[in-house]
Amino acid sequence: MTRLCICDMCSCGRHRCTHQPTALYKKGSQTNVLSEYTEKYPAYKGHTRPKSLKPPLQYKAHQDTMEGTTTFRMDYIPYMVTRRPEKPQAEYKPKPGEIDLGTTYKQDFNPYQVQPFVPSRPKQRDHTTNAKLDTVPTYTEDFRQWEISRRELTKPDTPYQPPSAKFGNSTTFQDDFVHRGPVPRESYKPPNIAKLSDTPFENMTSNKLSYVPHALEARYIKPPIEYKPSSQPFQDLTTHRQDYQGLPSQPTRSCKPELLKVATNKPFQGSTEFRDRFQQWPVSHRQMQKSVEYMSPTEHMDLTTTSHTDYIKHQIQPFVSAKPFSLPIKSSRPFQGNTTMRDDFQPWVAHRQSVIRKQEEIQRASGKMEDLTTFRAHFIQHEPQPSFSFKPRNAPLRTDVPLQNETMYTTEFTPKKISMCLAGLEYPPGFVFDNCDDRGHRFFRKMTSADKIEMPKEMVLTA
């Protein structure tokens, strides 16, 4: 019987089988016999990845004993160190005589008895009462609210054309109002002019009277020291060049272990390409290097330095500062708080200046305001004429001619039978699932009478 795959049963071209990987790379329990290499050389299961023999990156300390002698200790010659001579300081000698502490302020100033300052401005008081304000303003008394009805628009539809002649009518404001010009206001602000004194200016100060000029001494200039080159030749031989002779030594050995082949005691289950083509060489065992035990030194370590042995301690007196102590200057006399400002300035009795208002040139009307305007007096109301609309009516345009609804699709279209793709169903009708191959193709065979008996009811109904 012929079998059909879903790829063969598809008639629309959109259904395909889910393809799996190639059978050569399939992982299963059955052995793959499609290659000569796999038949001749079977897989070896007991093989593991060899471990890396690279030594770890660790610091190896020197295992020999350390000699405490250096070239500096062997070649250094200690010298006697003396203290650097200090420059002698000149001894302070106070000047004879007494200091005159008198000033022109103490000579010319006469003390006065001062009374406490009393402000001349009175305190601002708010004159308020608890009574309720029952007054009616002139606006609420004179103004009466009228019932205003909305006026209909009497403007005609014709566009407005302004006249070409000049408008020569004057308004009531232009007829009644007489322009008098701006009136300058007199300024009551005092002029900002400085008051000059008639007395001559006293330019004599205590510095000009008491200062005595002294002659300055000549500044001491230190003579420069002349450079004298040394008569001895320069010794460029260092201790390193003198003492270092270069000791014979052996070349360093590599710490990298030899690459040895890691094998197992189990016999090999089959032959490999490497065993057939290459011969086995004898391999020696790896030599283990023994670590040298650490031996602590038996001699006592000398911790003395050249500074401890050659340093001489001197007795030095502590430094005493020659700067005198700053003592607070206090006086037993009472504080004189009088100033020339308080003596010469006398407060004046100042009154609050009243508000300066300009006299009104136009007298206010005392009667009731006439709210009749020229527009209300001369306006004549006319009956409004309704405007005629030239807008076309929004009515559908209809015709008595029948609609030609014939198209090329309706005339040339031939209906065809709609066929359903069998590959789109899980169980195609009239077919029974047979098996699935290694590549993922699903094969179906045609249904027989024996298959209908064995199939469940749901699959029979779909078929």
RASULKA-V290725 format. One line per field, one symbol per residue. burial: + if it has 9 or more other C-alpha atoms within 8 Angstrom, else -. A space follows every 50 residues. Layout:
burial=???
//
This chain:
burial=---++++-++----+-+--------------------+--+--------- --------------------+----------------------------- -------------------------------------------------- -------------------------------------------------- -----+--------------------------------+----------- --------------------+----------------------------- -------------------------------------+------------ -------------------------------------------------- --------------------+++---++--+++-----+++++++-+--- ++------++---
//
